[in-house]
Structure formats: structure tokens, C-alpha cells
Amino acid sequence: MSDLDEKEIMSFRDENGNKVDFEAVARIFLEEQEYLILSPLEEGADEEDAFVFRVDEVEGKEEYNLVEDDNEFEAVKKEYKKLLY
């Protein structure tokens, strides 16, 4: 599955405990690792504001971890662009 057919909204808490809603833009698989590209649903946000989360399985549950490594982020972004074009 690449692009999501219907909007998938996910909510997270920011560092201040405020609820922030994101739209799942795409689900990417790189070498068996799953990633989600999430875009904030706040006004004025655009695709450039998207975040990449790595989906890790921890004790049988999905855990979403923000990708902060530049190389990993760029690899996911590159794969996403391949899906678009």
C-alpha cells in the first residue's frame, strides 16, 4: 500500500501535552521497515511541514518514532517522490 485512499487522521501529544492532529500522507516501506509520512492538519501547514515517523514494533504494539536521522529521512523522502512520479 502506498498512498492512502481515505484520510487517516492520527493524534499525538506535543511536548506541552497539547493534542496535535496529523493526516497520514503515505505509508512507505524501506528494507522491511515501515514509515509513515504525516502532515499536520493545522491551518497554513503544507506538505513541506510533513514529518517522517518510523513504525517500530515494541512488545507487540506499534510505536511511532520521529525520524531525526538526516540520511534515513532523505531515503524515505526519495522513496515517496518515486511513488508520486
N, C-alpha and C positions, 0 to 999 in steps of 0.2 A: 504494500500500500504506500503510495507516495503522497499525493495531495489528499486532503480530507474533503469528502464530499459535502458534509454539512458542518456548520460551525461547531467546533468543540471548544467550550469555554472552561478554563481552569482557573481556580482562585488560589492565591498564595498570600502569605502574610509577609510584609516587608519588615525591615529591621526595627521599625517603630510599632509593629503589631497591627498596622493598617491592612485591610483586605485589598488586594490588587487583582483585577481580573485580566486574564490573558486569553487571546484566541490562538489555538493551535493552528499554525500556518502549514506545517508539513511534518511528516514523520520520516526520518532518514535512517538508513541502515548502512553502517560502515564496518566492514570486517566483523560481522556478528553483533556489533554494538549498536543499540538503538539510541537515536537522538530525537528530540522534539524542538522545533523552531516555534517559539511563542512570541506573539506580538501584543504589547499592552493595548487594552481597549479604552484607554483614556483619550479624551479629545486632543486633537493635534498630534497624536502619535502616528508615525508611518512605518513602513517596512524597515526603514533604516534603524528603527528603535528595537528591532527584534532581538531576542535572547536565544541562545542555544543551551538546551539542557540535555545532559546525558542521563539516560534512564538506566539506573543500576538496580539490580535485584538484591535486596538486603533482607535476609531471613524470610524469604518467600514473598516479600512485599516490594512493590515498585517504589523507588526513591528517585526524586528528580534533583540532579545536581547541576548547578550552573557551570558551564564550561568556561573556565578562565584562562586556559592554556591557548595562546595565540595560534599555534600550529594545528591543534585539534579543532579550534573554531574555524580556521580557514579551510580545513579539509571538509568540514560539514557544509560550509557555505558554498564551496566549489561543487560539491555533490548536489546541493539544492539547485544551483544555477543550471546544472546538466538536466535536471528534471523540467525546468522551465522552458528550455530552448530545444 
